[in-house]
């Protein structure tokens, strides 16, 4: 007997997205992928800052904005106006979640802070995203991914050994925070379902960046020392880095002693390296990396990348080609996994965007809406709230509705 289709996990949940740029929009996009009705509240006339972050643009829409705003409806609303604030409070009374990334305390003057909205909706899950947290001595500082990568220790361990500290090529502090915010929001919704009480979630970019130092952070605390940069190498596994082949570079990731022996005996045909006491165990290889790595590099430089990758795969040794971004997104695996999808955008025919990595067998993520045009759904949303066409026209004339 065929089982009936199950609704998306967050079907029926309403999310008010008062955030902009990346961390907040990334979180609310994931909630939209999971079935929530996400209403993106934007400034009339200009909207989310990232709408203007380009080139590249696709028919006037910035690629940056397009990456983080699918599965949302856009309402252009002036929340600095009393009428805009009243509309938003009415929406919050019927919402499950609010996500905002204003400076700490900035929404209180509009009556849109957690305490004000909790008064009209005790079940509300209210997620604030800032750079440094609401109870921090730096709470008044604006949060920027690049600055947080610097201050959160990530740049200190990223980049060439002899070169300057470097940021990661993607705004990972923002993305870490967006993903962590989703975890906290889902947990808070479960708690609210259990006892009927919402709560305030205080997410800080600096907290999430520090948490994502993971083993590097642990090593610093355990050793008491400052971790160094290793470029493309690994601090505690050898050989585990980038090597130049005859025609192109590859990444070699030898994770244990068995793989190292297979590398030496079966792949590069240097069995004496596996028997050398300086290299027999990983700890020995780490100690003697300055001797070992050049020997491996000389061997790999003798043949093409494809030839080495074939031999490495044959013997179960992790390795991979360094692909460009377009090459990675065009790879058969990316396409087979549905990681690139046509967006069905109303103004950009044939637009392809990166998709969700979440793969749920019975309640799959949904792609119901392309990233919205500014204010695209404002009239529909206000009609759902019971506003007449005459009132909507008046709000538009007054500049409350964009």
N, C-alpha and C positions, 0 to 999 in steps of 0.2 A: 504494500500500500504506500503510495507516494505521500510523504510528509508535506503538510502545508508550508509555504514559504514563511520564514520567520522575519519579523521586522528588524530593521537596523537597530543596533544596541541602544542608541540614544534617540530613537524615534519618539516624537512627542515632547522632547526637551527643547526649551527655548533659551538661547544664549544671546545676550546683548554684548556686542563687541565694541568697546569704546577705545580700543587700542589702535596703534598705528606703527609703522615701520616693520619689525620682524618678529620679535619674541612673542608679543601678544597675538598678532595675526597668525603666526605659525601654530600657536596653541588652539585658537578658535577654528582654524582650517581643519585641524585633526578632529575636533569635536564635530564639525560639519561633515567630514568624511564618515564619521560614525553615526550619522543620521540626525544630528541636532539641527534645528532651525536657527541658523546664525544670522542675526541682523547686525550688519556693520554700520555703525553710526559715524558719519564723517562730517567734516566741516564743509558747509556749502561753498561752492566756488572752487575750492582747491582739493579737498578730500585728504586722504592718506598722503603723507609726505612722499612715499615711494612712488606715487603716480607720476612724479616729476623726476625720478632718479634715472636718467638715461643720457645718451643712448646706451643700449638699443631700445627702440620703440617698435611696436607693431600697430600700425594704423592709429598712432597717438597714445597707445597704452604701453607703459613702461614694462619691460621684461621683469624688472625687480618686483613691481607690484603684482604682476601675474603669478609669480612663484608662490605666493602665500595667501591667496584670497579666493580660491575656488570654494564652491558649496556655501556661499553666503549671499544674502540680499543686502543691497546698499540703501541706506536712508541718510540723505544729506539734511542734517538738522542742526540749527544754531543753539547749542546748549548754553551759550552765554545769555540767551534771552529767557525771560520768565516763562513764556509759553513753551519754548523748547524744553526747558527743565521740567515743566509740568507733564509734557508728553512723555519724557523719558522716565519720570517717576511712575507714571501710569503703566508704562511698558515693564518696568522693573517689578511692579506688583504682581505681574503675571509670568515673570521669567523664572527660570531655574538657576541661571548663572549670569553674572556680570564679570567681564574681564576688562581691566583698564590699566594703562601704563602712564598716567599723568605723574608729575612729581608728587612726592608724599604730601598729603594734605590738600592738594590743589583743588580737588572736587568738592571739598567741604563748603566752599563759598557758594557753590551752586546747589547745595542740598542734595548732592549725588554721591556722597561718601558712603561707606559701609553703614555707619550708625544711622544715617538718615534713611537709607533704603531698607535696612533691616526693620525699621519701624513700620513700613508698609508691607513687608514680606519676610516674616521670620524664617522661612525655609531657604532664603536666598543664599547661594554660594557666591561669594564676592572675592574675586582674585585680583590682587594688585601686583603689578610687575614694575619694579624700579631698579635702579642701578645698585643701590646699597642698602635697601631695606628700610622699613618704616621706623624701626627703633635703633637705627645706626647713628653714630656721631657724624656720619656723612650723608644723612638722609636727604639733605637739601641738594645734593649733587645730581646732575643729570647723568643717566647711564648710557654709555656708548660702548658698543662691542669692542672696538679697537682698544679703548682705554682699559676696559676690564681684562682683555687678554694680556695687556701689559702689567696691570696691577695684580692680576690673579695668578701670576707665576707661569702662564703658558708660554709667553714669548721668551722667557729666560731659558726654556728647554727646547725651543724650536729654532731651526736655522743651522747653518754650517758651524762646525766646531770653531774655526778661526774667524768667522764672520760675525756680523751684528745679530742681535735677537730679531726674530721675525714673527709676524702674525701668521695665523693659518689663512689659507686662501679663501675660506668661507667664514661667515660671521658666526663662529661656533658658540661663542658665549650666549648670543641671542638664541640660537637653536637649542642648546642645552636647556636654557631656561624655559623655552616654549614647551619642550617635551616634558620637563619636570612639572610644569604648571598643569599639563593635562593629567598627569598621574595624581597630583593633589586634588584637582577638580573632581576626577572620577571617584576618588576616595571620599571626598566631602559629600558628593551626591549619594553614595551608598549610606553614609552616616545620616544624612537628612532623610532618606527613605526609612531608615530604622527608627528615628526618634522625632522627626519633624522639625529639626533645628538646623538652620544653615550655619555658616561660619565665614570668617575672614581668612583668606590665604595671602600671606605676605611673601612673595617671591622676589629674590634679589639676584641680579646677574652675577654679582661677585660671589655669592654663596654657591651658585651652580657651577661657576668656573672653578672655584676651589675644590668642590666635590669631584669634578671631573679630572682633577690631577691624579686621582686613583693611585696606582702603584708608585708614581713619581712623588706624590705627596706623602705617601706612607714611608717611602725610602728616606725622604728628608727628615721626617719626624723620628724615625728609628735611628738613623745615623747621626743626626744632629748637624749634618753637612749640607752644603748647597749643591743640588744635582747639576751636572754640567750638560751642555748641549752635545748631542752626538750626531747631528746632521741626519743622514739617512740610515745610520747604524742604530743598533739597540743597546741600551746600557748594560743589559744582563744576559743577552743571548748572542752567540757568535757561531757561524757567520749568519747575519740577519740584516742585510742591507742592499743597497743598489750596486750592481756590477755592470760594467760596460762589456758587451759582447762585440763581435767583429763589426756588426752593423747597427746595433741599437742597445739601449740599456734594458736590463731586467731586474726585478726584485727577487732576491733569494731569501727564503725564510726557513732556515734549518732549526727546527724547534727542539730536537732532542739528540742524544748520542747515537741512536740507531739510524736516524736520518743522516747524520754526519758521516757515519761509516758508509752508508749507501752512496752518498755523494762522492766520497773519495774512491771507493772501489768500483762502483758501477757507472758513474757519470763522467767524472773528470779523469778517471783512471790514474789516480795517485794514491794507491792503497797504503803507502808508507806514512801518509799524513794521519790516517786513522789509527795507526799503531804507534805514532809518536806520543810519548807521555805528556808532552806539552799541550796536546790537543785532544787527548782521549775523552775527557769529560768536559761538559760545558763550562764548568768553573775554570778549568785549565785553559780553555779557548778564550774566555773573557780576559784572563790574566795575560795571555800571550797573543791578543788580537793583532798587535802591530806586526807580528811575525807571520801569522796565519793568513790574514786577509789579503796581503799582496800575493801570496802563493795561489790562492783561489782566483784572484783577479787575473793573474797571468794565464791561468788555465782557461778561464771563460772567454778571454779576449781572442782566443784562437778560432772560434766558430761563431756562426750566426745565432741570433736570439732564438729564432724558430727551432733550430736544431737542438739547442740546449733545452728549450722549454719542452720539446717532445721527449727528450731523454729524462729530464727531471720528472715529468708526469708519469712516465713509464715505471719509475722506481719510487713513486709516492712521496716526492720531495716538494714541498710547497714553493711555488715560484709563479711569477706573472709578468706580463708585459706592461710597460708604462704607457697607458692609453691617454689620448687627449679626451677632453670632455665630450665633444661631439662623437668621437669614436666609441667612448664608453656607452653613451646613450643609444648608439646605433647598433651595438653588439647584439647578436642573436639572443643571448641570455637576458639582456635587459628587455628586449621586445617580447620574448616568451613569458617573462614574468609580469608583463603588463606595466612596466615602469615608465613607459611613454604612451600618452593617450591624446587623441584629438579632443580639444576642449569644447567644441560646438559653441564658439563665441559669436554673439550677435553681430559684432563689427569686424571680426578677423577670421575670415573663412580659412579652414585648414590649419588653424593654430594647434600646435602640439605643445604639451606641457609635461613635466615630470609628474608622475602619479604617486599614490600612497604606497608605502612598503608594507602596510598592514594586510595580512592575508588570513581572513577568518573563513572557515569552511562553510558555515551555515548562515552567518550574518555578515556578508562581505561589505566592505566599505562601498559607499555610494559616490557617484559623480553626477549629481543632479543639476549643478549650475556651474557655468564658467565664471571666472572672476568678474564681478559685476562692474558695469559702468557706474560712474559717480551718480548716486541718487536714483539709480535705475528702478528701484522697487518702492520708492517713497510713497507714492499714491496708493499702491496696493496695501502697504503696511498700515497706513492711516485708515483706509477703508475697513480693514480687518478690525480696527479699534473702534469702528462705529462713526468715524468722521464722514460728514457729507461732502459731496463734490464742491459745494459752495464754501465750506470751511477750509477745505484743502486749497482751493483757489486763493482764499484770503491769506492763509499761512504762507503760500508761495509769494504772493504780492508783498507781504510784510517782510520777506527774507528769512522767515523762520525755517521754511522748507526750501531746500535747494533743488 
